[in-house]
Amino acid sequence: MDNITPNRIAIALDCPDAVDLAEFYGALLEWEVVLPGPDEPDALHPEWVSVRPPKVAEAGFSRGFQRVDNYRAPAWPDGPVPQQEHLDFWVESIPDAEKVAVALGAVRAGYQRGEAGGEGFVVFLDPVGHPFCLCRS
């Protein structure tokens, strides 16, 4: 099989509003939010929005956000709707990154493994409930 290597990778999260969650992660990561074009059928209420690193747009990696009707947030660490995935972000200062994440709408998860930050990471929930970790570089 020739030429089966992907030239673009997008990893998507389900959410109730694709624009809102893309704007959260775009601001958190300082990545570019990529909205559908104005002539696309769902331009006003898109089903799919993505974010990508601004300096490597041609690299082919993006994070997608897909609008899902009747979205149910995952329950961390376990519950009726388990997490399907989580994101880890390595940062120089967890306290500094936490201030940014919380200002954007994230909350520190009620459950932490061991003492919060004691294992080198702290678990947060994004504005629609997906867990993510800020990890010490």
Rosetta blueprint (number, residue, H / E / L):
1 M L
2 D L
3 N L
4 I L
5 T L
6 P L
7 N L
8 R L
9 I E
10 A E
11 I E
12 A E
13 L E
14 D E
15 C E
16 P L
17 D L
18 A H
19 V H
20 D H
21 L H
22 A H
23 E H
24 F H
25 Y H
26 G H
27 A H
28 L H
29 L H
30 E L
31 W L
32 E E
33 V E
34 V E
35 L L
36 P L
37 G L
38 P L
39 D L
40 E L
41 P L
42 D L
43 A L
44 L L
45 H L
46 P L
47 E L
48 W E
49 V E
50 S E
51 V E
52 R E
53 P L
54 P H
55 K H
56 V H
57 A H
58 E H
59 A H
60 G L
61 F E
62 S E
63 R E
64 G E
65 F E
66 Q E
67 R E
68 V L
69 D L
70 N L
71 Y L
72 R L
73 A L
74 P L
75 A L
76 W L
77 P L
78 D L
79 G L
80 P L
81 V L
82 P L
83 Q L
84 Q L
85 E L
86 H L
87 L E
88 D E
89 F E
90 W E
91 V E
92 E L
93 S L
94 I H
95 P H
96 D H
97 A H
98 E H
99 K H
100 V H
101 A H
102 V H
103 A H
104 L H
105 G L
106 A L
107 V E
108 R E
109 A L
110 G L
111 Y L
112 Q L
113 R L
114 G L
115 E L
116 A L
117 G L
118 G L
119 E L
120 G L
121 F E
122 V E
123 V E
124 F E
125 L E
126 D L
127 P L
128 V L
129 G L
130 H L
131 P E
132 F E
133 C E
134 L E
135 C E
136 R E
137 S L
